[in-house]
Amino acid sequence: MQRSDYLNPADIKRQCTQAVKRIEEDRQALKLIGKSIDAFAGDQEIRSESFDHLKRQLEDYHIVIEAMQIAGSADMTDFRCLSGSVGSEVLDGETIFGQMENALRMKESYQAGGEMYRRKMKTAEDAFLLTYYYWKARQYEALTENSQKLYDKWSRKTQDFDEIVMKTDSLFTDSEQIIWLIQKGQEAMAGAFRDGVYIKDENSEFRRLLMNEGIRLGMGYGDRGGDQNGPYLLWQRGSDADRDIMRELIHSYGEYADYSDKEIEELLQKLNSEGCGYVAFANIIVDEYRRKEEEFEEIFGFPLFLENEDGDISVDYNRLIVDLYCASDNHKKGKNLWKEYDIYDEKEDLSSVIGRGTTPEDRIYRFERYMDGYDVPVRLENIECDPKEVYQKCKEEAELGNRVIISTCPVRLEDERGEPAQMDGGHAMTVTGLTEDGRIEVTSWGEKYYILPEDPDYTAPEKNRSGNAYIKIQSVRFEEVD
């Protein structure tokens, strides 16, 4: 810290809140632009070769628009981090250094006073004076010690300031990289339209780097979260190396240590039948550790991202989902008079290929237990609310920095094109956003969908033919490690 430094947390937090609000408004505006481009490109009444080339250019503009949204999301995250890092105390360098200097002057004065009385003690012949000089010397020693403590107190404030600077020094760098790539993309697109023909370079460096940055920072450019069928498909269609990795991971858990390849295949089929809750939590883990790849690998023992021969980045959802599933499925809490303990229930599932799924209570126990095993404290909480309150509760949790798992029965979803995706039974998903028209954006089966909490199946469950309709939410909070 320098004397000219000044930090007012209240001002910074207010400015951060305003910045986040403005960025969110910009992101909503970009969404509208994207929808307008879709509507224009989808106009069936316009038919020409030039229009076809224009639509190819608009596809690249979609990448740029999404990149701008992701850059905004990165800045929003950094503003929230900055707001949470500045503490609650005003740190004024002029005041702090002045107090430190004053404390040192007082200390030197008291040290001189103590030394004077110690010299007088050496020459005192009167017992009363000797006692008096001794008492004064001790008094000055105490004042010297108090001055040192006062100096240390103010000195710690400079350290607090330096720690805040260190914690926030790397903020707002991710969006700078994306903006630079966006500018490169705009230059490339401007130069690709010649004589009414858009020459799209599929191997363009800007496009690949921009997509990679999007995947690293948020659910963008085809990354829409994990898919519960992904591990089974990888086992069926992947390479021998993929199967070796999957086999080694599954065998590392005692319950599955002796599983044959046939049993592994059945286990992955069972995961597909019941794994939505595990995928929802895996999505949240990935979101927590984006931009912290080294920390993720140190904790979980494998990389967060995969890179293919072409240099394209993707998230290794499959390995994380399988790890979470094998560590947690069929586990439940047991109790006796003295303690709680873990139980593995072999009879929980309907068969070797069909599971019963997870309840909200299962998810609390299993996911907290899983993360505690990695010394990462995570706490889940059921949020009780009426269907008409679900949207607002999701918003409140997001403002607190928490993630949300939403579960519904039956499934009433709508994809990005407005097409319905429906089925009976329960399903758990990760909330990824909120729309202005009251819908909740979720990721499910590796795709983006929307839920309307005020769907009649949820607001009037007694009229649903299944008789057990519901919409429920859970808050997920990563806690600080002391």
N, C-alpha and C positions, 0 to 999 in steps of 0.2 A: 504494500500500500504506500502511496505517496501522499504528501501533504495536500495536494490539490484534488485528491479523489473525494467523491461524495456519492453516497448511496441512500436513497429514500425508498424503502420497500413499498410503502403505500402508493407512491407515485408510479413505481415500476409495475406493481400488480394491476393498477388501474389502466395503465397504458397497454399492458399485455392483454387484459380483458377486451379492451377496445380493438386491439389488433386482431385478436382471434375472431371477434364478431365481424370485422370488415373482411377478413379472409374467407369466412364462411359465406358471407354474402357474395363474394367473388366466385366461390366454388359453385354456389347455386346458379349464378348467372352463366357460368361455363356449362353447367348441365343443360340449361335451356338452349344454349348455342348448339350443343351436341345434338339435342333432340330436333332442333330446326334443320341442322345439316342432314339428319336421318330422313326427315320429312321431305326435304328437297330432293335428296338423292333417290328416294323411293317413289317419286312422282312418275307414274306409269304413262302419263300423257306426253311426256317429253322423250322422244326417241331419236337419237342421232349418234354418230360415231364420236363427235366432239363431246357430247354429254357423257358418254361412257368414259372418255378420258378424264373429264372433270370429276366424275365419281371416284376414279382411282386416286386423284389428288385429294379428294375429300377424305378418303380412307386414311391418308397420311395426316391430314389435319385432325382427325380423331385421335391419333397418337399424341399429337402436340397438345390438344385440349386436355386429354387425360393426364399428360405429363404436367401441365399447369396445375391441374387439380391435386396431383400427388405432391408437387412442390409446395402448394398451399397447405396440404395436410402436414408435410414435414415441418413447415414454419409454425403451424398451429401447435404441433407437439413441442417444438422448441420454445415457443412463447409460454406454454403451460409449464415446461420444465424450468424456465427462467423465473416465472412467477413463484414456483414452489421452492426455488433455491436461494432466494434473497433474504429469507428470514423475516423478522418483524422489527428489527432495530435499525434506526437511522445511524449510518456510519459516516461521520463527517471528518475527513482527514485533518482539517484545520483544528477542530476541537480535540481530536484524539491525540495528535502530536503535541498540541499545547498542553494537555493534561499530563502526558508522559514527561515532557520537559519540566513541568512544574513539580511533578512527583520526584524527579531526579534532583532538582534544586533543593526541595525539602529534605530529601534523604541526605544530601551532602551537608546541609546545615545541621541536621540532627546528629550526623556522625561527628561533625566538628564539636558540637556541644557535648556529646558523650565522651569524646577524647579529652576535652578540657577538664571535665569532672574526674576522669580517671587519673589525670596528672595531679590534680589537687589531692586525690586520695593518697598518693604516694608521699606527699609532704605534710599531710595533716597529722597533728599531734594530739588534738582534742578528739576524744571518742565520739562526742556528739557530732562534730563536724565531719568526721570520717563516715559516720552512719548517713548523714545528710548527703554527702558527696556520692556515696554508694547508691543511695536511693535515686538521686538525680541522674547518675550514669545509667542505671537500669531503665529509668523513665525515657531517656533519649534513645536507648537501644530499642525499646518497644516502639517509639515513634519512627525510628529508622526502619524497623521491620514493617510497620504499617505503610510507610511510604513506598517500600519495595513492593508490597502487595498491591498497592494502588497502581504503581507503574506496570506490574504484571497484568493487572486487570485491563488497563487500557491497551497494553501491548497485545493481549489476546484478541482485542477487537481488530487490530491490523491483520492478525492471522485469520480471523473470521472473514475479513474482506478478501484476503488472498485466496482462501479456500473457495469462496463464491466465484471469484474470477476464474480459478482453475476448473471448477465444475461446469462453468458456462462458457469456457473459452472455445469449445468446439461446436457450439450451437450455430445454427443457420448456415452451415457449410454444405449440407446435403442439397438444399434448394439452389445454392449457387451452381453446383455441378449440373443439376437438371436444367436450369435456365441457360447455362452455356450450351448444353446439348440441344435445347429447343432452338436457340439462335442458329446453330449449325444446321438443324433440320429445316428451318425456314429458308435458309440460303439454298439448301439442296433442292427443296421443293420449287422455289422460284426459278431455279435454273433448269428444272426438268420438264417444263412446259414449253414446247417449241412447235410453232406452226399448227396449233390446235391439237397436238399430240403430247400426252403426258408419259414420259419415259421413266418408269419407276424402277429404281435400282434396288432389287430385293436384298442385296448384300450390303446395303449402305451401312457404313460404320455408325452413323448417328442413330439410326433406327435400332440397331442391336444394343448399343450402349444405353440408349434411352429406355428400352424395354427392360434391360438388366437393372437399371437404377430404380425403375418402377417396382419391380419384383422385390428388390431389397428393401424398399421403403414402405410399400403398401400393397394392398390387393389390387394390382393393376396389370394390364397387358396380358390377359389370359390367366393370371393367378387369381382364382376365385375361392381359394381355400382347399382343404383336403376332401377326399372322397372315400367313403367307407368301403367301396368296391375296389379302390385303387390297389391295395396290397394283394388282393386275390388276382386281379388282372396282371400285376407285375409278376406274380408267381407263375401264372399261366403263359404269359407272352414275353416275359423279360429274358435277359441273357442268363447264362450259367452263373456269371458273377453276381447278378441280382439275386438269384436263388440261393447262392452260397451265403450272401450277406443276411438274407431273411432267415435262412436255416440257423445260422450261428446266433442270431439275435433271439430267436424263439427258444433254442436249446439252452440259452443262458439263464432261463427261468426254470426253477425246480419242477414246477407242475408239468412242464413240457420238455424236460431234458431228454427224454427217450423217444420223443415223437418221430415216427417215420414220415417220409415225404407225403404219404397218403393222409396221415393224421394232420400234418401241417396244412395240407390243402383243405381239409374239412374245417380246421380251426379258422382259416381265412374266410371260408364260406360263412361260418357262424359270425365272424366279425362283420361281414357284409350285411347279415340279417339283423344285427342288433347294435351296430357300432356308431350310430349317429351321435350319441352323447360323448363318446370318446373323441370323435372327430371335432365336435364343437369345442371341446377343451383343448385339443391339439392346435386348432386354429388360434386360440387365445395365447397359447404358449409361443407360437410362431410370431404373432403380433407383438408380444412382449419383448422378444429377442431380436427382432429386425433391428439392424444397425448395431447389434451387439453380438456378431457372429462368433467372435473368439470366446466370449463368455459362454455362449450356448454350447460350443464344442467342448469346452473345459468341463461343463456341468454334465452334459448328456453323453459325451464320448463319441460323437460323430458330427460331421459338419451340418449346418443348417441349410446350406445351398449346394446344389449340384450344378456342374458345368459340363456341357457336352462338347463334342469335337469342334463344333462351330462357334464355341464361346458363348452359347446361350445359357442364361441362368434360370434355374427353377428351384423351388423349395422342396426339400426331401420330406414331404408330408408322410409318405408311406412308412418310412422307418420309424418316425416319431409315433404315428398312430399304432403301429404294431407293438412298439415298446410300451406305450401307455396301456394298451389292451392287455398284453401278457402280464404286466405288473399288477393290473387292477381288477380285471374281470373276475367275477364270482367271489371276490373278497368282501367280507362284511365284518362288522364289529361284534365281538363277543364280550360278555361281562360276567364276572362273579362278584363275590362280596369284597374282594380286595383290589381288583384291577380290571382294566379293559384289555382285550387281546384280539388278534386278527384271526379270522376263520376263512378257509377256502372251501366254498360250498360246491362240491362236485355235481350235486343234483339240481343246481339252479336252473339249468337250461332245458329246453324242450327236447333237444336231440344234439347229436354231435355237429350238426350243421345249422341248427336254428336256435338262437338265444332268446332270452326274454326281454332284453333291453335293460335300460337303467332308469330308476326313479330319481327324482330330485335328491332324495336322501342318500341313495347310492352314490350319486355324483359328489355330494359333499364329502362323504367318507373316503371314497376311492381317489378322488383327485387331490384332496389335501394330503392323504397318505402318500400318494405318488410323489408329490413335490417335496414333502417333508423328507422322503428318502434321498433326495438330492440336496437337502439343507436349504431349500428355497421355500419360505413360508408363504402359502397362498390360502386365502380364506374365502369360502363360498357361503352365500346367505340367500335363503329363499325370501323373495319379496312378495308379501301378500298384498294383492290389489285386485280391484274389479277390472274386467276387460277394458272398460272405458278409461281406466287410469294407466294402462300398460304403456302407452306411448310416452306419457309424461314421466313415468317412473324410469323408463329407458333413458330419457333425456337427462334426468337428474343424476343417474348413475354415470353417464358419460361426462357430465360436468364435474363429477367427483374424481374422474380418472379411472373409474372401474369399467370392466367389461361385463357383458350380459349374455347369458345363455337363455334362449327362449324355447319353450316346448309347447306344442299344440296337439290337440286331438279333437277332430280329425285334422288332416293336413289340408290347408286351403291356401295355396301359394299362387303367385302370378309372376311370370318371368319378365325380362326386360322388354319384350314385345307385347306384353299384356295378355299372353296366353296363359290359361289356368293350368296348374299342376296340382292335382288333388288325389288323395287316397285316404282310406280309413286307417285307424290306429294312431298311435302317438309318434312324435318325431321331435328331436332336439336339434337346435341350430344355433349358430353364432350370429349375434346382432352386429352388423357392420355399418349401419347408418340409419338416418331418419329422413323422411321426405316431408316437404311442406304440406302435402295433402293428407298427412296423418298416417302414412304407411311406414312399416318398419322394414328396412333392408336387411336381408340375412344372406349367409352363404350356406349352401346345402348341396351335397353331391358334387362339389367342386364348381358350382355355378351360383350366379346371383339371382335372388328371388325377393319378392315383397309379400308382407303379411299385412292385412287390414285387421287390427285388433277388434274392431267393432263389427266384424262379420257376424251374422245372426247365429252361426254355429257356436260362437263363443259367448255372445251376450244373452242368448236364450238356449242354454245347453239342454234344457228339458225337452226341447222340440227336436233335438238331434236324434236320429234313429238309433245311434249306438248307445245313447243314454249316459255316456260318460265324457261328454265334450268338455274341453278346458283350454285355457291359454295361461301359461305360467312363466315367470321369469326368475332367474337367479343372478345375483351379483357376484362377480369374481374380482378379488382384490389381491394384488401382489404386495406384500408387506416389506418394509425396510428391514434389513438384517443388522442387528446391533453389532 
